[in-house]
Amino acid sequence: MTHKIVEAIIDDGQLKCIGEKLPKGRLKVHLVYDLIEDETGDQTVKKIIAETSGIYRDLDSEFESKKLRIDWERKFLS
């Protein structure tokens, strides 16, 4: 038995794109796929918090959020 590797995209269990034309008939395949790592995993979030904690120590977050909202609405309405 000969093995051939072909790149393909399967989205929600449906074949969406394939790198080259496949032979006619039924194919027996072995799927080997890459897992996409979650960028915002627990370790990443903890790392970001550790790196940024204390940067804006004196910041009033409630005031700043209201100020940003007012600026956004002013730009949107004008």
JOMO-V500235 format. One record per residue. N is the residue number from 1. NEAR is the number of other ideal C-beta (glycine too) atoms within 8 Angstrom. D_LAST is the distance of its C-alpha to the last C-alpha in Angstrom with 2 decimals. Layout:
n=N near=NEAR d_last=D_LAST
n=N near=NEAR d_last=D_LAST
This chain:
n=1 near=2 d_last=69.11
n=2 near=3 d_last=66.61
n=3 near=4 d_last=63.19
n=4 near=4 d_last=60.12
n=5 near=4 d_last=56.65
n=6 near=8 d_last=53.64
n=7 near=6 d_last=49.95
n=8 near=8 d_last=48.05
n=9 near=8 d_last=44.90
n=10 near=9 d_last=45.45
n=11 near=6 d_last=42.39
n=12 near=3 d_last=43.14
n=13 near=4 d_last=46.78
n=14 near=6 d_last=46.20
n=15 near=7 d_last=47.13
n=16 near=6 d_last=44.01
n=17 near=6 d_last=45.10
n=18 near=10 d_last=48.44
n=19 near=6 d_last=49.32
n=20 near=5 d_last=52.31
n=21 near=4 d_last=54.30
n=22 near=7 d_last=56.53
n=23 near=5 d_last=60.07
n=24 near=3 d_last=60.78
n=25 near=4 d_last=62.10
n=26 near=3 d_last=61.65
n=27 near=6 d_last=60.68
n=28 near=3 d_last=61.60
n=29 near=4 d_last=58.96
n=30 near=3 d_last=58.29
n=31 near=5 d_last=54.62
n=32 near=3 d_last=53.77
n=33 near=5 d_last=50.10
n=34 near=3 d_last=47.91
n=35 near=4 d_last=46.08
n=36 near=4 d_last=42.56
n=37 near=5 d_last=42.36
n=38 near=5 d_last=39.54
n=39 near=5 d_last=37.42
n=40 near=5 d_last=36.38
n=41 near=8 d_last=39.93
n=42 near=5 d_last=41.26
n=43 near=6 d_last=42.71
n=44 near=9 d_last=39.51
n=45 near=9 d_last=37.48
n=46 near=8 d_last=40.24
n=47 near=8 d_last=40.29
n=48 near=8 d_last=36.54
n=49 near=8 d_last=36.82
n=50 near=7 d_last=39.91
n=51 near=6 d_last=38.34
n=52 near=7 d_last=35.15
n=53 near=6 d_last=36.57
n=54 near=4 d_last=36.46
n=55 near=5 d_last=33.85
n=56 near=4 d_last=31.27
n=57 near=5 d_last=33.92
n=58 near=4 d_last=32.22
n=59 near=6 d_last=28.72
n=60 near=6 d_last=27.37
n=61 near=6 d_last=25.82
n=62 near=6 d_last=24.55
n=63 near=7 d_last=22.70
n=64 near=9 d_last=21.26
n=65 near=8 d_last=20.08
n=66 near=8 d_last=18.33
n=67 near=8 d_last=16.70
n=68 near=8 d_last=15.53
n=69 near=8 d_last=14.22
n=70 near=8 d_last=12.18
n=71 near=8 d_last=10.78
n=72 near=8 d_last=10.13
n=73 near=8 d_last=8.46
n=74 near=8 d_last=6.15
n=75 near=7 d_last=5.39
n=76 near=6 d_last=5.69
n=77 near=5 d_last=3.81
n=78 near=4 d_last=0.00
